[in-house]
Amino acid sequence: MEWIDWLKALFALIATLALILGAAYGARRLGMLRPGANPARRLKISESMMLDPRRRLVIVACDGREHVLLLSPAGDLVVGTVDAKAEAST
């Protein structure tokens, strides 16, 4: 390869990196990279616990209620539902 080919490859690499960085900057400016950016979300996973390699307990908060779910390959089961506790302010 001659030096002009190396310059073309270097320019293509710089242009590709500039496009990736520009897309990341745009996504950050639009709030796409923040997990809590959408305040209208109704579901929230409060807590999760592995029981064994195949089963998991999950507490899901939705519309002022908390649901305890047992997730497994055999199927999902609602274990219980309670009113969500008020957030303790300190």
Phi, psi and omega per residue, in radians:
M1 nan 2.438 3.096
E2 -1.538 3.012 -3.074
W3 -1.156 -0.475 3.137
I4 -1.207 -0.607 3.084
D5 -1.168 -0.668 3.092
W6 -1.140 -0.672 3.109
L7 -1.157 -0.683 3.091
K8 -1.105 -0.755 3.133
A9 -1.136 -0.735 3.119
L10 -1.126 -0.737 3.113
F11 -1.108 -0.717 3.117
A12 -1.112 -0.693 3.105
L13 -1.132 -0.779 3.131
I14 -1.121 -0.722 3.126
A15 -1.129 -0.700 3.124
T16 -1.137 -0.795 3.107
L17 -1.101 -0.651 3.106
A18 -1.127 -0.693 3.094
L19 -1.137 -0.732 3.124
I20 -1.121 -0.804 3.134
L21 -1.141 -0.652 3.090
G22 -1.127 -0.700 3.104
A23 -1.161 -0.705 3.117
A24 -1.143 -0.715 3.114
Y25 -1.116 -0.751 3.118
G26 -1.119 -0.713 3.113
A27 -1.136 -0.661 3.120
R28 -1.188 -0.714 3.132
R29 -1.150 -0.564 3.133
L30 -1.490 -0.039 3.092
G31 1.403 0.372 -3.123
M32 -1.391 -0.286 -3.076
L33 -1.720 -0.030 3.128
R34 -1.674 2.197 -3.088
P35 -1.171 -0.527 -3.115
G36 -1.760 0.435 -3.029
A37 -1.322 -0.403 -3.097
N38 -1.755 1.739 -3.077
P39 -1.282 -0.192 -3.094
A40 -1.491 0.118 -3.131
R41 -1.257 2.419 -3.094
R42 -1.768 -0.415 -3.092
L43 -1.761 2.497 3.099
K44 -2.611 2.286 3.053
I45 -1.492 1.967 -3.095
S46 -1.391 -0.715 -3.078
E47 -2.757 2.683 3.134
S48 -2.512 2.475 -3.129
M49 -2.507 2.257 3.083
M50 -1.396 2.220 3.072
L51 -1.536 -0.768 3.047
D52 -2.704 -3.112 -3.067
P53 -1.058 -0.299 -3.082
R54 -1.968 -0.246 -3.064
R55 -2.164 2.577 -3.105
R56 -2.501 2.429 2.996
L57 -1.743 2.339 -3.106
V58 -2.336 2.349 3.023
I59 -1.788 2.086 -3.110
V60 -1.999 2.197 3.098
A61 -1.692 2.305 3.138
C62 -2.638 2.125 3.058
D63 0.911 0.827 3.061
G64 1.376 0.166 3.097
R65 -2.239 2.649 3.075
E66 -2.009 2.326 -3.133
H67 -2.033 2.289 3.074
V68 -1.701 2.097 -3.086
L69 -2.006 2.421 2.994
L70 -1.819 1.999 -3.100
L71 -1.822 2.221 3.137
S72 -2.636 2.875 3.104
P73 -1.111 -0.461 -3.133
A74 -1.302 -0.317 -3.126
G75 2.552 2.932 -3.129
D76 -1.821 2.527 -3.058
L77 -2.387 2.320 3.038
V78 -1.466 1.973 -3.097
V79 -1.405 -0.706 -3.132
G80 -2.933 2.843 3.122
T81 -2.408 2.296 3.109
V82 -2.400 2.845 3.032
D83 -1.205 2.468 -3.128
A84 -1.233 2.465 3.101
K85 -1.307 2.578 3.077
A86 -1.220 2.485 3.124
E87 -1.138 2.281 3.134
A88 -1.375 2.172 3.106
S89 -1.679 2.390 -3.128
T90 -2.029 nan nan
